[in-house]
Amino acid sequence: GQVKPSPGAVAAAVAKEELRLRPLAGSNVRFDKEIPAGLPGVALDPAPLQAVLGHLMENAVEACPQGGVVRVSARP
């Protein structure tokens, strides 16, 4: 099928993935997010964006078995 891009928010995708990964991360992994409040939306299919962010964030969590910080930032 054809993808119809719609405005998507990077901050929303990151927040959803943080919620999904929080149980896997445990209490010794902290998530630092640097996403400006006024970050403009992007025209995209939100599912692939969330999948890519999710894989990257999950890899970062798995790379911190002793704990650490997972940083996610976005800029216009």
Secondary structure, DSSP 8 states (H G I E B T S, - for coil): -----EEE-HHHHHHHHHHHHHHHH-TTEEEEEE--TT---EEE-HHHHHHHHHHHHHHHHHT-TT-EEEEEE---
